[in-house]
């Protein structure tokens, strides 16, 4: 990335590695790492807004961050978790728009986000 800072594959792999590391951390640290992964996927989308996998993985990082934020050990930050779930829905929807197929995985995560939002008391369309 020092040589080629806009290299999509390098940014993608860095975001993926950070996300994988976040899975093994406790909620506060894990949530921060998922936020860092989001910044990598956001950077990819600045370079190439048609990168479906970046949209999908950004949605997944936001979804995972929301799960950790709402956990009691993370202080139960349901307000930020709601925002992350809503943002994740938008990212998964964009990934679906760019897909040649129905993209069942993105569709499944959208449903999970909506269920989580409903559980948090948010009105979901």
N, C-alpha and C positions, 0 to 999 in steps of 0.2 A: 504494500500500500504506500510505502514511502516513495517508490519509483513510479507507480501508477495508481494514484489515489482514487480514481474513478473506476477501477477494475471491478465490474459487477460480481464476478465469481469470487474474487478475494473478499469483497464486502459481504457477500452472501455467506461464505464459509465462516467468516469472522462472526457474523450474527448468529449463525447456527451453533458455533462453538460456545459462544457466550450463553445462548439459550440452554444448551445442554449442561453447562456448568451451573446455571441458575436452578435447574431441577434438583440439584443435590444440596442446595443451600437452605437455610432457615428462611421463613417468610420475609423479614425485612431485607436481608441481603439478596435473596432470590428475586424479590420484586425490583430492586435496584438494578440487578443484572438484566432482567427482562427489559427494563427501560433502556438500558445501554444497547441491547440487541435491537430494539425498535429504532434507535438512531442509525444503526447500520442499514436496516431495511429502508428507512426513510431516505438515506443517502443514495441507495440504489435507485429509488423511484425519482429522485431529482435528476439522475442521469438517464434513466429509461422508465418512463411512466407506464410502459406496456409490459413490464416484467411481472407476469402472473404469479410466479413463485415468490417474489418479494412481497406482493400484496398478500398472498396467502400466509407466508411466514410472519409478516407484520401482524396480521390478524391473530395468528396463533400466539405470538409473544404478548400481545395485549390481553388476550383471553387468559393466558397463564399468569400474567401479572395480576389481573383482576382476582383470580382464584386465591393467590397469595395475599393480596391486600385485604380481602374480606375475612381472612383467617384471624381468629382471636389472638394468636401469638404475634400478629402483625399490627395489633391494635384495632382490628375490625374496621378498617377504613372503607366503609361501604360507599361513601360518596365518590371517592376516586375509583373504586371498583366499578361502580355504575358507569362512569365515564369511559373506563377502559372497555367494558362490555359493549357499550354503544359504538365506540370507535372500532372495535373488533368486527362488529356486524358490518359496518361500512367497508372495512378492508376485505372481508370475506365476500361481500357482494361484488366488489370490484374484481376480485379474483375470478368469481363465477362469470362475470361479463366477458372476461378475457379468455375464458376456457372454450375449447372446441366441444366439450361435453357438458353434461349437467353438473359436473363437479359435486358429487355426493358428499365428499369430505367437507367442503366448504359449507354446503347446505346443512350438514349435521352439526357443525360448530355454530352456525347461525342459530339453529334451534336450541342448542345448549346455552348460548349467550342469552337468548330470550327467556329461557326457563330461569336462569340465574338472576336476570333482571327482575322477573316476576317474584322470585323468592325474596329479593331485596326490597320489594314493595313498589317497584317502578311499573308504570303502565307501559305495556309493550304492544305495538301494532302487529 
